[in-house]
């Protein structure tokens, strides 16, 4: 169920490039970019004192990304930000000068954007962010989805004007196909995972997530002692771990990475002591976390700054969704998609296991930070699991 980080790099300093990517200065710049988005607003940071008392810890705070930029996921921050950064770079090269975000809607920059095509593979949320970013700047987007992505999630991406390409196989198959086809056509790959020779753009994507972390710091009443964060290829987990290391240094919270037990590539990498690709098995309901090979940039950070790695079951994930939908008295209902509540699933599982509780240092004084990474991005699946649709949950029906 869990393994502590025994990698020889554990607690070593971040690579200087990663520390720069995830710095407070970089996060402030992302927030400056966000102020140019018409629908930008900080997402709620919810305190859950009733749940904390029930679970026997001092505090639980959860950042609710189901409200992010109208896209229902934290991924809205990453892909769109990377697309905008790439446009500004392209415009700067063509115009021979620095181009800033406040010029993005000028006629000259729009003409340059019209000649851009961006592409990526996705389980749903990242592709929607890339497509939304492309639509915003006037570029084209080609989004590759594997056979397990639901029609509802495909339609949610396509409404931003993206061309959709179905790929047989898994998410990792769609990543490989996206890279190959984009290269053949001269399109820019805007991936949230990295591989040898391809790190800079995934770094932009991770950097986009840091705006959320700035918001969390402004809202938290006290420094958290523990962070439970879900992972697919590991980009978000690495961004959070790296950012908190930059901010808190030796006082950083303990950091636990949570994955589906059916797609635990980072957990298995931690056991092996190096990045490993795992075999595809039975699909998980945690579709946004169903990845079988870690991002190399993410692994470089997590091997140094994650303290433990754990897995949760399908039942754990579904129970966490229902727990957030049916809160304790006085707490707000939270709509968490199948992957959104995985951090809470990990916390609940750890607290129910004496060995994990001791290994993680969890007790009545622990202050826990979680992130609800997505809302109900597939309403049919959400209703099947929770028994209500998201509107009914938020209305308290």
Steps between C-alpha positions, in 0.01 A plus 500: 500500500785742574874533475724764657744686278834317523651652186858625551391845377226532764525842669775618269455852355286547194671521165557875445282494187211346695543745787475785249195354329318465833617819670277763659614747234387262225167443677445875523560526125240228433252696708579812296415303185176379658381856554461518121245216505141628502371217719788485748413484868670334794351160580368425849719363778260308723560422867348168607506510882223243540676247280831571675340429839343181367833378362697604809725772360527870585400647164417414140505765229413420140555720195198457274615517137159400364441875449821576307450721191172332408685178409441312824861395564838629619631406156339819369803677645771299326425431135356843423792675669750296298318583175512872581869483591577326171310764302688784670830328423405447136384861466819623662711308249300623202487863616852515637396634840347390829123454481299515822162358596320833466555485122341161456182627335666751268457448126868428442520233769171344388641461148800316642275279715293410193807325361544284812368148557539338841435137583499269798377170636249506783271304728272803485596795719841594359371487143212727590745753644722491192197534271363791704838674489523455124150637449576800721805605297363402159720194437395151389499195728514128422424282802573126516284282724527128568219248486417529869410871492122540527295668229393769747861595568580501127204731433614734778835544321353526150277794598814715508547441130765231530540223245463169683701189408411162655792263567472130580659392826593682820592853599867418443419382147327832433806689631724314254261556210458868581877550503545319168214667312579848632864461397399387149275807459719760667255552786601593856452222757365645825525196726462478875746211511868506410751263342870519409562820306152639570477684831460874441132503394388257774686735732276785380196281570619426854582867551141586414382298798695718742237775482275264695773456760542874547125515565529218755774680691290814521203304633651253746479606865803286592775307325380148420686210655398255226402515134324208332500557125388277215718416202469376145830570324589709806499857369268649761653302786847617400387861464350498850796320658755725331314822572456422869867409524593838350263683736550308825845342467572268791160586649313359198205270568528124462402413148311183405428408136171312441427284193240246388615148580418411137732768356776566751801585283657738751447260792671226300777741401554577868531130574742452210701812578470626142227593250323189373223438251241261635273265310147606410244309700138545593381859458439718805208733562766762580535567128706818530761304699515197272861534386761230471828689476612801708608833360879523530490855633238401757700198610815711540311725743303230681803277555641791703197659661227236542517319833271207424304339218173314540213348305124504543228272369196567286284476813723750683459752216122460479463530877702824497270646232196421709667633816558840336151507348337436840696720742488538874263759647600853412738399222453567129420220258789436260457340159805282443543293186637148504859627518423817694454337839797262476708704746225468760474131416870469583463685828205285608683182406817607685309591815331160500835318493714509815827445314431780251379735771824450693725513193341824379501660846122553503340586833252736665725802429529438124382770259419353161493672160312337210409607148173410330658489157179470298125530520246280324659503155283200408155553649378149419784334684467745788131420546569126481749527786351770724131439430433866412617731227731788588225765497299303755804461723577872494135582564503271803224282354 
